[in-house]
């Protein structure tokens, strides 16, 4: 097993104020001081020689599992509950390290550990599309050599340092996704994972409870670029010129003209950029209504197929292409292979055919106005595709959360957007179901075509959905969208079952 390049002395130096129990023992024996096998946060995943970090959660306290960690071979146990650590330290010779806050200790250890790796490190954030973009990079890098890429939802103050601690000597590059809901968070995450290459997918209405408006979103997201400019070495910034906010930000950073800074741009429009969409052709269900494409890049042309629907996924693919090629470890051939068969995270751009014959477009992982607009535009493209055979579009929608005091109007606007993009039937549930319906009906007016209904429960909605699919199931496209708190993935499960 490729172990952590980390010793006990380095752990102690990373967390000033911590206290090692039995210091007279382990510090005298170099063979006991590392390197450790890995850092573990779940007692069920303990491996011999690891560091076990004890976190107190809402439902459980990892300090209670110290006996399991000792039995399974953990060498260093870090925690904050002094009485529990002392109870075990009196009976065992394992290393016990008391800290005031294990999460802060984790961040400091990870920050120290990251500095040991001289590899290309990519950081990305944005209002939508960052996880899909990250997944596409993982697919491409699987052909270029071992790389560490953010797994699951480990993109916050708890997840990013966890991912940093998974860096090993075998890795040729690393990709860290960074999420935020407030100011200062991206800056803090960047200081831990220390990226040299940065990208912001897009700026839209998200997390407005804390960020207030899209200018606030831009201010929070640009913390990534600001950190790279101030702290990076061989620095690369990548700008999506199709986002007006980022196009304007590009002009600001271009004026810096720093010798150690490279700037690349990308666009799907007919304007100049370093990475451009030369051509595209929509494909059928056998390719998930994706694209045949050609990108022009400074590293050569990239041609192939992308089995993901919607122009927003082409933008994600272009971004992934730019970042991995700018890192220097991937070729255009790696890009084409990786984009041809990507493994996308669950509940994102997932198309499948239900037993009824209807095509389900499951994008239920999260939701905000930017991602909802992208979904409706993708569905419209599918419907106009002659190979799709779609005559009816049904949108099943739940709440978009954390949009602040204007939440109601955002939902009405997306209801109007559904009507404009050709949704035939809108079925809404949740706190803002009525606003979805009101917006749809405002746009449709007295038109006899189209219907919008709101439901108190998902079960009531499911009954209506069954009726809507009955007449022409094989010609029906069902879109499913909502924030995580809306639990729209439960509707997907009901459809599957």
Secondary structure as GFF3:
##gff-version 3
##sequence-region A 1 497
A	DSSP	alpha_helix	8	14	.	.	.	ID=ss1
A	DSSP	beta_strand	19	21	.	.	.	ID=ss2
A	DSSP	alpha_helix	23	26	.	.	.	ID=ss3
A	DSSP	three_ten_helix	30	32	.	.	.	ID=ss4
A	DSSP	beta_strand	39	40	.	.	.	ID=ss5
A	DSSP	three_ten_helix	43	45	.	.	.	ID=ss6
A	DSSP	beta_strand	51	53	.	.	.	ID=ss7
A	DSSP	three_ten_helix	62	65	.	.	.	ID=ss8
A	DSSP	alpha_helix	66	71	.	.	.	ID=ss9
A	DSSP	beta_strand	76	79	.	.	.	ID=ss10
A	DSSP	alpha_helix	82	89	.	.	.	ID=ss11
A	DSSP	beta_strand	95	98	.	.	.	ID=ss12
A	DSSP	alpha_helix	102	114	.	.	.	ID=ss13
A	DSSP	beta_strand	120	125	.	.	.	ID=ss14
A	DSSP	alpha_helix	130	144	.	.	.	ID=ss15
A	DSSP	beta_strand	147	149	.	.	.	ID=ss16
A	DSSP	alpha_helix	159	164	.	.	.	ID=ss17
A	DSSP	beta_strand	173	177	.	.	.	ID=ss18
A	DSSP	alpha_helix	185	193	.	.	.	ID=ss19
A	DSSP	beta_strand	197	200	.	.	.	ID=ss20
A	DSSP	alpha_helix	208	211	.	.	.	ID=ss21
A	DSSP	alpha_helix	214	221	.	.	.	ID=ss22
A	DSSP	alpha_helix	223	231	.	.	.	ID=ss23
A	DSSP	beta_strand	235	240	.	.	.	ID=ss24
A	DSSP	alpha_helix	244	254	.	.	.	ID=ss25
A	DSSP	beta_strand	261	267	.	.	.	ID=ss26
A	DSSP	beta_strand	275	282	.	.	.	ID=ss27
A	DSSP	three_ten_helix	285	287	.	.	.	ID=ss28
A	DSSP	beta_strand	291	296	.	.	.	ID=ss29
A	DSSP	beta_strand	302	306	.	.	.	ID=ss30
A	DSSP	alpha_helix	311	327	.	.	.	ID=ss31
A	DSSP	alpha_helix	332	340	.	.	.	ID=ss32
A	DSSP	beta_strand	350	353	.	.	.	ID=ss33
A	DSSP	beta_strand	359	363	.	.	.	ID=ss34
A	DSSP	alpha_helix	369	384	.	.	.	ID=ss35
A	DSSP	beta_strand	392	397	.	.	.	ID=ss36
A	DSSP	three_ten_helix	404	406	.	.	.	ID=ss37
A	DSSP	alpha_helix	407	420	.	.	.	ID=ss38
A	DSSP	beta_strand	425	429	.	.	.	ID=ss39
A	DSSP	alpha_helix	433	444	.	.	.	ID=ss40
A	DSSP	beta_strand	451	455	.	.	.	ID=ss41
A	DSSP	alpha_helix	458	470	.	.	.	ID=ss42
A	DSSP	three_ten_helix	473	475	.	.	.	ID=ss43
A	DSSP	beta_strand	476	481	.	.	.	ID=ss44
A	DSSP	three_ten_helix	484	486	.	.	.	ID=ss45
A	DSSP	alpha_helix	489	496	.	.	.	ID=ss46
###
